Amino acid sequence: MTPHTQLPLQAVLFDMDGTLVDTERLWWEAVEQVAGRTLTDADQPEVLGRPVEHTADWLARTTGAPAADLAAALHREFATRVRTGIVPRPGALDLLDALARDGVPTALVTASPRAVADTVLDALGASRFAVSVTADDTGPTKPAPDPYLAACRALGVDPAACVAVEDTQTGVSSAEAAGCAVLAVPSLAPIDAAPGRTVRDSLVGVTPAALRAMVTHQPPYELRVLSWNLWLGGSKVDDHRTKQLKAIAETGADVVGLQETGGTAAEELAEALGWYHHRAGENLGVISRHPITARFGDPDVGFYGAAGVRIAVGEGREVDVWTCHLDYTPYGPYESAFDGLPGAELIAHEGVRLAQMRDALRRISEVADDAVPVVLVGDFNCPSHLDWADVEWPVTKAAAEAGFCDSYREVHPDPVASPGYTWSPIHPVHEDGSGRVEPQDRIDYVLYRGLSVLDSRTFVVGAPSAWPDVAGNCWPSDHAAVLTVFAVPVR
C-alpha cells in the first residue's frame, strides 16, 4: 500500500438537513408531531441524520402503529414544514458561491427522500450542485458509506480528495467510511474532533482554501488487491512458484486472495515475499504485505468455501479480505453454449454455488465491523448478472444484495466494450477434443463494500500457449487474475 501523490481538492459534498438549510429543527418538530410527545436527548440517535423509514420503524416499536402509516405521516409533516420554512444555514450560500468561483464541483448528499431534496434544491438553486444523491438513490443510506461513494462516482472524483460537510454523527460516519475528510458543523447534537475531521461552530468564514488544507492534511492511501486462482497450485507449469512471485511483483499487489493453492502456496509465497499469510484448508489462502490481525472462517474449509483475514494497513486503517472458491459444476456457460438451456434453467442449476455463496456471506456478516471495509475476492465459477442481459445469475446477485459492489464493473460498466474475461487465457477451444469454441466469461471477481475504487483490470503475463502445451508458459494459471486498486479511508 503506497501513499498517493497529494491530490488537490476535487469536490465538496454537502449534507442537506441541518448543514445547508435549517431543516433539522423542522424534522425534529415533524417527529414530535407524529410521535405525539416532546422528544428528548435520548431520542437523538433515532432521529437526527436518519432516513424517514428508520425513524418510522423506531416509532412503530414504541407506539404500536404501522410503520408504513408513520412513514407517510412523517413525510407529510416534514414536507409541509420544508415548503414554508426553509432557512439557509449561516455561511452556507457564501461557501457555495466561493466554491463555484474557484471551479470546485459540489454535490448534495442527503438521507432525505428525493421529493424533499428537490424542494430544497429549488429554494437554494439546483444549478449550484453538479450531483444530488438522496435516500431514493442508494440501497443502504447513512451511516453506510454508499451515498457518499455514489456521489463521488457520479462526479468522477476520489473520495480521499473530497471534503464532506455534515452536521450529525450519523452523516460524519457515512462520509468517513467513504474515505472523505469531514468538516463537521453540529446542529442539534455535539460532534467530537477526530483525525481527518474538523469541527466548527458554523460555515461562516469557511473558505475553499481551508477545505483544500483539510484534504492536504489527510494522506490518502491505495490498497492493491489481487484475486488469483493458481490452478492446482501452479503445478501444470514449469518453475511455477518463481513465475507466481514475478507476477505478484508486476501487479504491485498488497494483498492476494488465493484459490487452488495446492496446500502450501500461501505459506511459500509469503515466506519468499517476506509477507504475512493465512492458510485455510488445502485450497484457500490470503497473503498480505500488511500484518494480519485476525483470521476468519473455518480453518479446515474444504476445497470449496471461503476464508478471510483482517489486515492492518496503517494507523487507523483496517480492511477485511475474504477469498472464496465455489463449485465448478454444473457450469452455466457450457450449459448455455453447448446444451442451449434457457435462462430459467441456468438459474435453477445454480443452487449449489448459491448455497456456498450464502454461507460465505453469513460468515462475513458474523465477524463484520461496520467501521471496517470488506473485500470479497474469488473464483465463483459462474458469470455475473451484470454481464448477461438475459440471465439474472443469482450468485453475484446475492453478493450485491449483501451490499457488495463489483469493482471491475464499477470501472468498466459496459460488458460488451470491456468483457473482462477471466476464463480462460489457455482455453480457446473446449478441452474435450471436439474443437468447439470455449465460452469465454468473467467468473473471477474483486467485490467490495466501504471503499472506493480507483482502478480495476484483469491481469495475465505474456501470451500463454493453449492447453495442453502450457508447461513453458510465463503465466502459471488457467485463469486471468483480477487486480483492483482501492482508496482506503482513515478511521
N, C-alpha and C positions, 0 to 999 in steps of 0.2 A: 504494500500500500504506500503510495507516494503522495506528497502534498501537490496540489495544483499550483501552477503559476498563479500569483494573486490576480483575482478577477475583479473587474470593475463592477459597480452596482448595475445589475441588469434589469431589475424591476422592483417595484414596491407593491406589496399585496395587502390590501386593506380589508379588515373585518368591517362589517356594516353597523350592526346594532351596538350602540354604546361607544363606538370608536369614531365613526364618521358622523353619525347622527345620534341624537339623544333618544334612542328608542328602548334602551334597557329599562328606563323608567316606565315607558309605555307598556312594555312586555310584562314587567312586574305587576303593573296595575291590571292588565288583562288577566293574568293568572289569579290574582286576588279575587277579581270579579267572578271567574269561573269556579274557583275553589270555595267561594263564599266565606272567606275568612282573611284576616290580616296575615301576611307571610312574615316569617322571622329569618334571622341569620342562618338558622339550621336548615332552611329550605333552599338556600342559595345553590348548593351543588346540583339540585334537581331542576333549577330554573334558569340560572344565568348561563348563557352560551349554549344552551341545549336546544335541539330542534323541537318543534311542536309535538311530534309523536312521542318523544321521550317524556316530556312533561305531562302529556295526556296519560301515558301509561302509569306514571307515578301517581297522578291524581286518581286514576281508576283504582289503584290498590288501596288508596286511603279513603275514597268516597264510595266505592262500590258501583259507580256509574260506568256505563260502557265507554271504553277508551275512544272509540270512533266518534261518539257524541261529544266527548270532551274535546277532542282534537278539533272538531268542527266549530265548537264554541270558542276555543282559543283563537283559531284562525279569524273568526268573525270579530271578536272583541279587539284583537290586536290590529287587524286591518282598519277597523273604524278609527282607532286612535292614531294610526300612522297617517291616514289620509288628512286628518285635521290637526296633527300636532308635530310634524317633522321639524326639528331644530338642529342645524349642523353643530357639531361639537366645536369648541373654541380652537382655532388654528387649523381646522381640517381643510377648509376651502383654500386657505393661503398655501398650505403644503401641496395640495393637488395642483394648484396653479404654478408653483415653483418647479415641481417635477415636470409638468408639461413644458415649461420654458427650457428646461435642461434636456428635454427629449427622453426622459426616463419613463418607460411604459408602466402603467398601473393596472391592477386587477381588483375586482370586488370579490371577496371570498366569504360567504355567509352561510350560516346554518338555517337561515330563514327560507321559506319556500319562494319559488320564482315570482309568484304574484305579488308578494310583499316587496321583494327586492326590486322588481320593476317599478313599483310605486315610488320607492326611494330614489331609484336611478332617474326617474322623470324629474324629481324635485332637485336633485343635485346636478343633473345634466349627464345623460348616459354617455355622451361623447368624451367625458373625462376618463373613461375606462376602456381599455382595449379588450378586456375579457371580464365576464362575470360568471361565477360559479356559485350555485345555490344548493339547497338541500335536495332539490329535484334532479340534480345533475350528476351526483355520485351515489354509489351504494352506501358504504359507511360515511358518516359525516363526522364533524368534530366531536370528540377529541382525536379521532383517527386522522392520519396524515393525508387521506385521499383528496379532500377538497383543495389543499394547497398544491399537492402534486399535480392534480388535474389542471390547475391554473398555470403552473409552470410549463406543463406540456403544451398547453394551448398557446402560450407566449413563446415557446421555444427557448426557455432560459433554464439555467442551472439553479436549483433551489439554494445552493450554498452561496450564490451570488445575489440573493434577494433578501430584502427585509420585509417581514410581515409585521403589520401594526395591529395590535389586539388589545382588548380591554378586559378579558376574563381568563382565568386559569385554563378553562376548557379550550379556548382558542389558542392560547400560548402553547399548550401541549400538542395540539394539532400541528401548528406551524413548526415547532421544534422537531417533532417526529418526522416532518418532511425534509428537514435539513436547513431551514431558513434561520437567519438571525432574526431576533424579535425585538421590536420596540413595544413595550407594554405600557399602556396608559389606562390604569384601572378606573372603572366607572363606579361600581357599587361595592366591590369587594377587593381587598388589597392583593397585590401580587408581589412576591419576593424577587429580588435581583438574583441572577444566576449567570454562570458562564454562557456567553453568546446571547445574553438578554440584557437589555437596557430598560429601566423603569423610569418614567417621567410622569409628572402630575397632569400634563396636558400636552397637546400638539402645538401650542403657542410657541413660536420661536424655533421649532424643528425645521431644519434646512436639508436640502439634498446632500450637502457636504457632510452633515452629521450622520446621515444614513449611509453614505459611502464609507465613512470611517468605521461604522459597525461591521460592514462586510469585510473590510481590510483586516479588522482585528479578530475575525473568526476564520482560522485557517481551515479551508475545506480539504477533504481527503478523498482519494479514489480507492476503491476496492475492486480488484480484478478477479472475477470468479469464473472458473473453468469447469464445465461438465464433460466427462470423458469416459466412455466405455472402452476399456483397454483390450477387449476381445480375448477372453481367456488368459488374462494377464499379459497379453502381447506375444504369447508363445509361438504363434504361427510365423513370426518374422524374426530373422536373424538379428542378434545383438539388440533385442527389443528394449532392454532396460536403458541402455545408453541412448537409444532413439527417443524413448519416452522423456528422459531428462532433457534432451535437447529441445523437444517440442515444448515442454513446460517453460523452459528458459525463453524460447522465442515468443511465447504469448505474454510473458511478464506476469503470469498469474500469481496472485497472493494466496489463493485457496483453491483446491481442486477437489470436487466431488467425484469419486471413482466408482465405476461399476465393473464387474467381471475382473476383479483384482487377482484372481488365481491364488488367493490366500495371503500372499506375502508382499504384494506390490506396494501397499501403503507404507509398510514399515521400511522396505528397501528404498523406495523413492525418497521418503522423508529423511532417512539416515544419510543418503547421498547429498541431499539438498541442505541438510542441517535444519530441517523443519520439524514441526510437531505433527503427530498423526493420531488417528483413531481407526482401529480395525474392527469391523463388525462382521463376524462370520467369515465365510470363505469367499465372499463376493463383493462386499461393500467396504468403502473406506473414505476417509477425508484426510487430506494433508494440508497443512497451513504454515505459512511463514510466521504467523502470529500465534501467540500462546492459546492453547485450548484450555478453557477453564471449566468446561462441563461436557459430559458425553451423554447422549440421549438414545433411547430406543433399546431394543433387545440386542445385547452384545453377541448373542449366538443366533442372530437372524439367519434365516435360510438363504437360498440362492436368490429369492425374490423377497422384497420388503424395503425397509427404509431405516436409516440411521442418521444421527445428527450430532453436531457439536456446537458449543458456544465459543466464539473466539473473541479475545480482547484485542481490538485493532488500534488502540491508543487510549490515552486518558479520557474517560467519559464516553468511550465508544465501544459497543459490543454488537455482534451480529450472530444470529443462529444460522448455521448452514447445514442443510439436510441433503443427503443423497439417496436416490430411490431407483430401484430396478423392478420393473413389472414384467409379468409373464409374456412370452413372445407368441403364444398360440392360443386361439386361432388368430392369425394376423390379418387385420382388416383390409389393407391394400391388396393382399393376394386374393382374398375373397371377392373383392370388388373387381379387380382386373382379370383374374383367371376364371372365377366362378360366376361373375355377373350378378352378385347378390345386391338387392336394393338396400337403400339406407336403413330402413326399419330393421332388416335382418342383421346388418352390420352392427347396429347399435345393440341389438339383443344379444349378440355374441361377445359383448364387452364385459360381461358380468364378473369374470374372474379378475380382470385388471381393475375394474371399478371398485370391487371389494378391497383389493390391495391398496388402491389409492385412498379410499376412505379410512383404512386402517392407518396409513401414513399420516393423513390429516388429523386423525384422532390423536395420534402420538404427539404430533406437533402442538396441538391445542393444549394437551395436558401439561406441557412444560413451557408454553409461550409466556413471555412477559410483554405487556403492552408497550413497554419502553424500548424493547429490543427488536430491530428489524429481523425478518426471516427470509432466507433464500432457500428454495427447494429446487435441486437440480436432479437430472437423471435421464435414464433411458426408459421411456414409458412404453415403448413398443406399440405405439398407436399414434395416429395423426391427431391434429388439433381441430377443434370446432371452429377456430379462426381461419383455417386454411381451406376447408371443403365447403363449398356453397350449399351442397345438398345433403350433408351428413353432420348432425349435431353430436360429434363424438363425446361421449359422456365423461370420460376420464379427465380430459382437460377442462371440461365444464365444471366438474366437481371442484377442481382446484380453484377455478375462477370464482365459484360461489363461496369458497372459503376465504376469499379476499386476495388471492394471488394473481398477479399480472404476469403476462408473458413478455419478458424483456426483449426478445428478438422482434416480436410483432409491434412492440412499442416504437422501436427504431425503424422497422421495415413493415409498415401497416398493409402493404399491398402484396398478397401471397402470389399473385401472378408475376409481378415485376421482381419480387425477391422471395422465391420459394423457400430458401434456407434449408435445402435437403441435407439431412444427416445420414440417411440410409439410401445408397451406400456408395462410398467412393471406390470400392473394388468390385462391385457387382453391377455392371451394365446389363448383363443378361442373367436370367434365373439359373441357379447353380444345379438344376436337375438335368442339364444336358439337352433340354428341349429347344433351346435357342430363343425362348420367349423373352421379351424385354422385361427387365426387372423394374417393378414400380419404384420410383424414387419418391421419397417423402421425408417430412420433418417429424422425427419421433424422439429427438433428444432436446431437452429444454433447460433453460435457466429461468425459473419463476421467482417472484419476489413480492414482498409487501413491506412498506415502511421505509423504502429507499427511493432514490431517483436514478434513472438510467441515463448514462452519458453516451454509451455506445454498446452495440451487440453485434456479433458476427459469428459465422461458422469458421472452423479452422481445420486445415489439412496441410501437411508438409509435402511439397512436391506434387508430382502427378503419379499416384500409386498405380502399379500394374494390376490388371484384373485377376481375380481368382481363376485358377489356383496358383498362378505364378507370383506369389506375394512374398516369398522369403527374403528377397532383396529390397523390398520397399523401404523408403525412408519413413513412411508413415506406418506405425506398427498396430493399426487397428482397422476394423471393417466399418466403423462409424466415423463420421466427422465429429469433432468436438464443437462445443459452443462456448464462446467467451463473451462475457458481459462485464462492462465497466460501470460501477455504481459510484455515486456520491454518497458518502456516509455522514449522517447528521451528528452533531455534537449532542451529548446527553447532559 
